[in-house]
Amino acid sequence: MKAIAIVPGTAGSRIVERPEPSITAQDEVKVRVIRVGVCGTDRTEVSGGRADAPDGQKELVIGHEMFGQVVELGASVSRVKIGDFAVFTVRRGCGQCAPCLMGRSDMCQTGRYRERGIHGLDGYQTELVVDKEQYVVRVPAELKDIGVLMEPLSIVEKAIDEALRLQIVRSPEAAITPDWIAGRRCLVAGLGPVGLLASMVLRLRGADVYGLDVVDAKSARPKWLSVIGGSYVDGREVPADQVEKKFGPMDLIVDASGIAELEFNVLDALGRNGMYVITGIPSGDHPLQIDGPELVRQLVLDNQVMVGSVNAARGHFQMAVDDLSQAQLRWGAHVAGLITNHYPYSKFSELVNQHPPDAIKEVVEWG
């Protein structure tokens, strides 16, 4: 079967032939891949950035945002059946720490986890994949056109869920107020796929959402945000440190920009007792100067929390299924507009080497 592979640490990708995987255990699931999303991580890997091949191999099959259909099952599998649409999660635990042994490899304590298509395990840019039942999530047939959004949405679900859970623990008002986030001002920094999905989740929960980016207001991402009821903030006209003066203090900030300077600057928009969760991972190693004393004073005197969030557990994927279903019911075909470009797998090198201005989520078609 065909797959897309890289040699970690070197630039470029190529189509390779790999043996078709077989079910060898009763708890395994075989899925025919239909499409795979492409994100900044994939582009970083193809450019020679962070990636690790499986032990004993020089090449890594990339791709971690998969969607496919079940074609074969081990004898004990009950979570899915043949013909179901499904996704596999990404991270595999170390098998040593308590979180990993509890199915929460997203909170691995040893750092010795592996990730499909990224770190130590082949990924999903291929025709067929096999994995354990514990990593599969069934996707309803009505979501088959947008099911490839499940992985990036799971990242959002974890980040927002963590922020809201922390707020319930620390805030007396949040602890006694159902749907505390409803009507609250929330800022999403960076309107790529993750930022727009974060905006979608927050709008589903009734929040007033402001999306910050530096693109024209009439371009694809601000227009998509507007349809779901979000407000666009052009960072060229309203810099991050002026957002509070223009729109008021934010109760929750979600960063999906991956720009270190912006990630600190948006703190100026965070209100008293506010929560700030970061999902964007900056690239490069350029030093950044910040006013450390002022930052610490603000966090302490205003009772603010700043937390990083990465990866997701199977439960977050299930939350993504639920929210994607609700979003489709509420906004219909508009949700599918997040997927702007479809490429055959043979055109993968074109896809990673270009990024049209109006592109949001780009996917590789295998099915």
KAPE-V547255 format. One record per run of one state. SS is the DSSP state (A for helix, B for strand, O for the rest). FROM is the first residue (numbers start at 1). LEN is the number of residues. If there is no record, write none. Layout:
SS_FROM_LEN / SS_FROM_LEN
//
This chain:
O_1_1 / B_2_6 / O_8_6 / B_14_4 / O_18_10 / B_28_11 / O_39_1 / A_40_7 / O_47_5 / B_52_1 / O_53_6 / B_59_3 / O_62_3 / B_65_9 / O_74_11 / B_85_4 / O_89_2 / B_91_2 / O_93_5 / A_98_4 / O_102_3 / A_105_3 / O_108_6 / B_114_3 / O_117_2 / B_119_3 / O_122_4 / B_126_1 / O_127_1 / B_128_5 / A_133_3 / B_136_4 / O_140_1 / A_141_3 / O_144_3 / A_147_24 / O_171_1 / A_172_5 / O_177_8 / B_185_5 / O_190_3 / A_193_12 / O_205_3 / B_208_6 / O_214_6 / A_220_8 / O_228_3 / B_231_4 / O_235_5 / A_240_8 / O_248_2 / B_250_6 / O_256_4 / A_260_10 / B_270_9 / O_279_13 / A_292_10 / O_302_3 / B_305_4 / O_309_5 / A_314_25 / B_339_6 / A_345_9 / O_354_7 / B_361_5 / O_366_2
//
